[in-house]
């Protein structure tokens, strides 16, 4: 081989070797020298247990969800026991936890009411609780300011035993230092104070209602909307949709965010329920309005807020000009919102509510409810005559 070619090959080999050295990686902007190991899926638990059991100085855990349980023997309980053993060896243990889950909903005294957390605190673990309005989404463990575990795995039975989860074990003191500095900043910004009080939700969607509610006639005339709710005795869906219409007019938008908890209370749900139960029931009703009745489109954010979009045919933005045009087009009618939306409306018979709506629609057309025969009303509004008869009886008693 010619001398020039030999020297050229040697040059390329040297350049390649330099590129692979840790010192090169460290000198590149934002990169650190490290060794990495995949611990995805079922490799995660044994790898983490080994790390915790061999910890000599410190353990930091910043986790979106840590489902601790003092009574049942499960993978999360075993990991918690590893933390207790580490404390017995005088290893410092620091945890960063969310306060946005059901186990924190019932009270403000987190430590005394959550026995597993209380046990960790009593063992000398330092616990930082994130305020209710903040959400920590980490799945991070740092051991001895050197070993880092990061990926998608929460400390839950499902994540440890069933889910497909991607996680990586990283040996890098330099990267660990950066991660710890970030946790310190988070603690200083949003760490939970001792006098923290949980957010208290109220039935806010019953406040500041529009005086007159604009409603599409299609909702009463098309049997797949309100008539279907009536036939299914689905009082909640009608109440919910009327509240959404009212709120839409208040904010003057067809697309808006709602608080699931506040909406649940506004719908008359039991105020002794946990916020998780309120959210679950509201989500169930929103899904029904979307999937069964096709009246809305909904997206959920973090399980606590929903973005709602009303279907196009419903005219809800009603400044005077739009309201005038809508009235002339005969596409909507107006009803005093206090008649069908109030603190007691959830207890009002659905058939009576439907009859009030019919009365308002007919009034918009210049007709009197009582001048039209029940068979004619039954046919036009897709309501059984017997149901209509009972609704008229309810109206007489109500008035």
VMD Tcl script that draws the C-alpha trace (Angstrom):
set ca {
  {0.00 0.00 0.00}
  {1.43 3.43 -0.91}
  {2.70 5.54 1.98}
  {0.26 8.42 1.29}
  {-2.79 6.12 1.46}
  {-1.52 4.52 4.67}
  {-1.16 7.93 6.33}
  {-4.65 8.90 5.13}
  {-6.20 5.75 6.66}
  {-4.39 6.41 9.95}
  {-5.69 9.99 9.94}
  {-9.31 8.84 9.49}
  {-8.96 6.25 12.25}
  {-7.64 8.88 14.67}
  {-10.47 11.28 13.86}
  {-13.05 8.50 14.38}
  {-11.49 7.56 17.71}
  {-11.55 11.18 18.91}
  {-15.21 11.53 18.01}
  {-16.09 8.53 20.18}
  {-14.18 9.58 23.29}
  {-16.18 10.88 26.31}
  {-14.11 14.06 26.37}
  {-15.47 14.94 22.92}
  {-19.02 14.27 23.99}
  {-18.57 16.45 27.03}
  {-17.11 19.31 25.06}
  {-20.06 19.38 22.67}
  {-22.70 21.91 23.68}
  {-25.19 20.39 26.12}
  {-23.80 16.83 26.05}
  {-22.28 14.92 28.99}
  {-20.11 11.82 29.19}
  {-22.22 8.85 30.24}
  {-22.90 5.17 30.13}
  {-26.46 4.14 29.42}
  {-28.50 0.99 29.81}
  {-32.01 0.15 28.66}
  {-34.29 -0.92 31.52}
  {-37.64 -0.78 29.71}
  {-40.73 -2.83 30.58}
  {-40.08 -5.65 33.09}
  {-36.39 -4.76 33.47}
  {-37.30 -1.54 35.27}
  {-38.30 -2.90 38.69}
  {-35.25 -5.12 39.39}
  {-32.90 -2.42 38.12}
  {-34.44 0.23 40.38}
  {-34.52 -2.11 43.38}
  {-30.81 -2.80 42.89}
  {-30.09 0.94 42.67}
  {-32.06 1.76 45.82}
  {-30.57 -1.14 47.77}
  {-27.04 -0.03 46.87}
  {-27.56 3.68 47.45}
  {-24.88 5.06 49.76}
  {-25.62 8.77 50.10}
  {-28.85 10.03 48.52}
  {-32.02 9.16 46.64}
  {-34.15 11.75 44.82}
  {-37.49 10.75 43.31}
  {-39.62 13.11 41.22}
  {-42.67 11.22 40.01}
  {-45.95 12.11 38.33}
  {-47.82 9.29 40.07}
  {-46.72 7.27 43.09}
  {-49.51 4.91 44.11}
  {-48.39 3.97 47.60}
  {-50.42 1.47 49.59}
  {-49.68 0.47 53.18}
  {-51.95 -2.58 53.28}
  {-51.43 -4.53 50.08}
  {-48.22 -6.24 49.00}
  {-47.47 -5.04 45.49}
  {-44.50 -3.75 43.46}
  {-44.99 -0.17 44.60}
  {-45.08 -1.25 48.24}
  {-41.79 -3.11 47.72}
  {-40.21 0.02 46.24}
  {-41.46 2.05 49.20}
  {-39.90 -0.52 51.55}
  {-36.59 -0.04 49.70}
  {-36.81 3.65 50.58}
  {-37.44 2.83 54.23}
  {-34.43 0.49 54.23}
  {-32.32 3.23 52.67}
  {-33.32 5.59 55.48}
  {-32.32 2.90 57.99}
  {-28.85 3.00 56.40}
  {-28.87 6.81 56.86}
  {-29.27 7.48 53.14}
  {-31.10 10.76 52.51}
  {-34.38 10.31 50.62}
  {-36.21 13.22 48.95}
  {-39.51 12.90 47.11}
  {-41.38 15.34 44.88}
  {-45.09 14.45 44.70}
  {-48.21 15.78 43.01}
  {-51.32 16.74 44.99}
  {-53.77 16.55 42.07}
  {-55.02 13.00 42.58}
  {-57.91 11.41 44.45}
  {-55.83 10.40 47.44}
  {-55.33 14.12 48.17}
  {-58.86 15.27 47.41}
  {-60.53 14.65 50.73}
  {-58.55 16.83 53.08}
  {-55.75 19.33 53.48}
  {-53.75 17.38 56.07}
  {-51.91 15.19 53.58}
  {-49.44 13.54 55.92}
  {-51.77 12.46 58.72}
  {-54.44 11.18 56.34}
  {-52.15 9.36 53.88}
  {-50.55 6.67 55.96}
  {-47.97 5.53 53.41}
  {-46.69 9.08 53.00}
  {-46.80 9.60 56.76}
  {-44.65 6.48 57.21}
  {-42.04 7.84 54.81}
  {-42.03 11.21 56.54}
  {-41.69 9.57 59.97}
  {-38.67 7.66 58.63}
  {-36.98 10.98 57.81}
  {-37.78 11.28 54.10}
  {-38.03 14.86 52.85}
  {-41.30 15.26 50.91}
  {-42.09 18.21 48.68}
  {-45.76 18.48 47.66}
  {-46.52 20.39 44.49}
  {-49.36 22.88 44.78}
  {-52.71 21.75 43.44}
  {-52.53 24.15 40.49}
  {-49.16 22.77 39.33}
  {-48.55 19.38 37.80}
  {-45.22 17.55 38.03}
  {-44.93 15.11 35.12}
  {-41.48 13.63 35.88}
  {-40.66 9.92 36.05}
  {-37.21 10.55 37.49}
  {-34.91 8.87 40.03}
  {-31.41 10.10 40.92}
  {-29.19 7.98 43.16}
  {-25.94 9.12 44.78}
  {-25.84 12.17 42.49}
  {-24.65 9.86 39.73}
  {-27.19 7.31 38.55}
  {-30.31 8.56 36.75}
  {-33.42 6.59 35.84}
  {-35.70 8.41 33.43}
  {-38.46 7.36 31.06}
  {-42.21 6.81 31.01}
  {-42.59 4.57 34.08}
  {-44.68 5.82 37.02}
  {-44.70 3.98 40.32}
  {-47.96 2.16 39.76}
  {-48.85 -1.53 39.55}
  {-49.96 -1.15 35.94}
  {-46.71 0.55 34.89}
  {-44.51 -1.96 36.70}
  {-46.36 -5.14 35.78}
  {-48.53 -4.62 32.69}
  {-47.74 -1.57 30.58}
  {-45.08 -1.26 27.92}
  {-42.86 1.48 29.37}
  {-39.60 2.90 28.01}
  {-36.95 3.70 30.64}
  {-33.19 4.26 30.64}
  {-30.53 3.97 33.35}
  {-27.82 6.62 32.91}
  {-24.48 6.79 34.72}
  {-23.46 10.47 34.52}
  {-22.55 12.63 37.54}
  {-22.55 15.73 35.31}
  {-26.08 15.13 34.05}
  {-27.24 14.22 37.57}
  {-25.97 17.57 38.81}
  {-28.04 19.41 36.18}
  {-31.14 17.37 37.02}
  {-30.76 18.06 40.75}
  {-30.33 21.77 40.11}
  {-33.61 21.74 38.18}
  {-35.43 20.01 41.07}
  {-34.13 22.63 43.47}
  {-35.54 25.38 41.26}
  {-38.91 23.62 41.06}
  {-38.97 23.29 44.85}
  {-38.27 26.97 45.34}
  {-40.95 28.05 42.88}
  {-43.91 25.80 43.66}
  {-43.19 23.84 46.84}
  {-46.33 23.45 48.94}
  {-46.45 25.76 52.00}
  {-47.58 24.40 55.35}
  {-50.72 26.51 55.37}
  {-51.75 25.37 51.89}
  {-55.50 25.16 51.36}
  {-57.02 23.03 48.63}
  {-58.93 24.76 45.87}
  {-62.61 24.95 46.75}
  {-64.95 24.65 43.76}
  {-68.42 26.17 43.63}
  {-71.40 25.88 41.28}
  {-70.07 28.81 39.26}
  {-71.92 27.96 36.03}
  {-75.22 28.87 37.71}
  {-73.97 32.41 38.27}
  {-74.30 35.30 35.80}
  {-76.67 33.41 33.53}
  {-77.99 35.28 30.49}
  {-81.50 36.60 31.06}
  {-82.80 34.98 27.88}
  {-81.36 31.79 26.47}
  {-81.27 31.34 22.67}
  {-82.08 27.75 21.69}
  {-82.19 26.16 18.26}
  {-85.65 24.89 17.33}
  {-83.91 21.86 15.88}
  {-83.22 20.65 19.43}
  {-86.96 20.23 20.07}
  {-88.16 19.30 16.59}
  {-85.54 16.66 15.76}
  {-86.29 13.46 17.66}
  {-82.58 12.60 18.01}
  {-81.94 15.55 20.36}
  {-84.15 16.65 23.26}
  {-87.01 14.23 22.39}
  {-84.53 11.36 22.65}
  {-83.32 12.66 26.03}
  {-86.95 12.77 27.16}
  {-87.66 9.23 26.01}
  {-84.52 8.04 27.84}
  {-85.35 10.07 30.99}
  {-81.90 11.59 30.52}
  {-82.40 14.68 32.68}
  {-78.71 15.27 33.22}
  {-77.86 15.46 29.52}
  {-80.51 18.12 28.91}
  {-79.47 20.10 31.99}
  {-75.84 19.86 30.96}
  {-76.45 20.99 27.42}
  {-78.59 23.93 28.54}
  {-75.80 24.99 30.91}
  {-73.28 24.77 28.08}
  {-75.54 26.90 25.90}
  {-75.93 29.47 28.68}
  {-72.17 29.59 29.31}
  {-71.55 29.91 25.59}
  {-73.70 33.03 25.50}
  {-71.97 34.45 28.57}
  {-68.49 34.10 27.04}
  {-69.82 34.84 23.54}
  {-68.02 31.81 22.07}
  {-68.97 28.42 20.69}
  {-65.68 26.90 21.88}
  {-64.50 27.22 25.46}
  {-62.89 25.50 28.43}
  {-64.92 24.28 31.40}
  {-63.88 23.15 34.88}
  {-65.14 19.60 35.40}
  {-65.50 20.01 39.17}
  {-67.38 23.32 39.01}
  {-69.64 21.96 36.29}
  {-70.44 18.89 38.37}
  {-71.54 21.06 41.29}
  {-73.52 23.30 38.92}
  {-75.38 20.22 37.69}
  {-76.49 19.48 41.26}
  {-74.14 16.56 41.89}
  {-73.53 15.65 45.51}
  {-71.10 18.18 47.03}
  {-69.84 15.49 49.43}
  {-68.36 13.55 46.52}
  {-64.63 13.68 45.95}
  {-63.47 15.86 43.10}
  {-62.43 12.70 41.29}
  {-66.00 11.36 41.45}
  {-67.35 14.69 40.22}
  {-64.94 14.68 37.29}
  {-65.79 11.09 36.41}
  {-69.53 11.80 36.25}
  {-69.09 15.01 34.26}
  {-66.81 13.25 31.76}
  {-69.40 10.51 31.40}
  {-72.09 13.08 30.59}
  {-69.85 14.99 28.18}
  {-69.07 11.77 26.34}
  {-72.79 11.05 26.04}
  {-73.50 14.52 24.61}
  {-70.75 13.91 22.09}
  {-71.18 10.25 21.17}
  {-74.92 9.64 21.58}
  {-76.50 13.00 20.85}
  {-73.78 14.49 18.59}
  {-74.30 17.93 20.12}
  {-70.72 18.74 21.09}
  {-67.10 17.93 20.45}
  {-64.94 17.59 23.55}
  {-61.25 17.21 24.40}
  {-59.86 16.60 27.89}
  {-56.79 18.17 29.45}
  {-55.06 16.44 32.40}
  {-58.38 14.86 33.43}
  {-59.54 18.10 35.09}
  {-60.49 20.49 32.30}
  {-62.43 20.02 29.08}
  {-62.48 22.02 25.87}
  {-66.02 22.01 24.49}
  {-67.16 22.93 21.01}
  {-70.90 23.25 20.33}
  {-72.18 21.93 17.03}
  {-72.58 24.56 14.29}
  {-76.38 24.63 13.95}
  {-76.86 26.00 17.46}
  {-76.81 29.80 17.46}
  {-75.32 30.87 20.76}
  {-73.51 34.16 20.13}
  {-76.38 36.56 20.60}
  {-75.44 40.22 20.52}
  {-78.50 42.24 19.48}
  {-77.79 42.14 15.75}
  {-77.18 38.40 15.64}
  {-80.18 37.75 17.88}
  {-82.39 39.84 15.61}
  {-81.22 38.01 12.50}
  {-81.64 34.65 14.20}
  {-85.17 35.49 15.26}
  {-86.10 36.58 11.74}
  {-84.73 33.36 10.31}
  {-87.01 31.40 12.65}
  {-84.09 29.11 13.53}
  {-84.11 29.86 17.25}
  {-86.45 30.76 20.06}
  {-85.80 32.43 23.40}
  {-86.68 31.40 26.93}
  {-86.05 33.00 30.29}
  {-83.04 31.05 31.52}
  {-84.25 31.14 35.15}
  {-87.22 28.96 34.18}
  {-85.14 25.94 33.20}
  {-81.69 26.64 34.72}
  {-81.55 27.14 38.48}
  {-80.31 25.43 41.62}
  {-83.41 23.23 41.73}
  {-83.69 22.48 38.01}
  {-82.07 19.06 38.39}
  {-85.06 18.06 40.51}
  {-87.63 19.39 38.01}
  {-89.29 16.60 36.00}
  {-87.73 16.38 32.56}
  {-91.15 16.31 30.89}
  {-92.03 19.64 32.55}
  {-88.78 21.20 31.42}
  {-89.50 20.00 27.89}
  {-93.00 21.50 28.06}
  {-91.63 24.88 29.17}
  {-89.37 24.80 26.13}
  {-92.31 23.98 23.86}
  {-94.28 26.85 25.39}
  {-91.43 29.29 24.73}
  {-91.01 28.09 21.15}
  {-94.74 28.46 20.41}
  {-94.78 31.91 21.99}
  {-91.96 32.90 19.62}
  {-94.25 31.80 16.78}
  {-97.18 33.82 18.18}
  {-99.08 30.73 19.34}
  {-100.55 29.74 22.69}
  {-99.56 26.38 24.13}
  {-103.04 25.71 25.47}
  {-104.75 26.45 22.16}
  {-103.09 23.48 20.45}
  {-104.36 19.94 20.89}
  {-102.18 17.43 22.68}
  {-102.14 15.02 19.69}
  {-100.82 17.89 17.51}
  {-98.13 18.72 20.09}
  {-97.26 15.07 20.42}
  {-96.75 14.68 16.67}
  {-94.76 17.88 16.16}
  {-92.41 17.47 19.12}
  {-92.05 13.66 19.11}
  {-93.42 13.23 22.61}
  {-95.82 10.52 23.81}
  {-99.31 11.81 24.58}
  {-99.29 10.20 28.01}
  {-95.98 11.91 28.82}
  {-97.43 15.18 27.55}
  {-100.50 14.75 29.72}
  {-98.34 14.28 32.81}
  {-96.25 17.30 31.85}
  {-99.37 19.49 31.73}
  {-100.33 18.21 35.18}
  {-96.83 19.06 36.45}
  {-97.17 22.56 34.95}
  {-100.49 23.21 36.72}
  {-98.99 22.14 40.04}
  {-95.78 24.10 39.43}
  {-97.55 27.34 38.56}
}
mol new
graphics top color blue
foreach p $ca { graphics top sphere $p radius 0.5 }
foreach p [lrange $ca 0 end-1] q [lrange $ca 1 end] { graphics top cylinder $p $q radius 0.2 }
display resetview
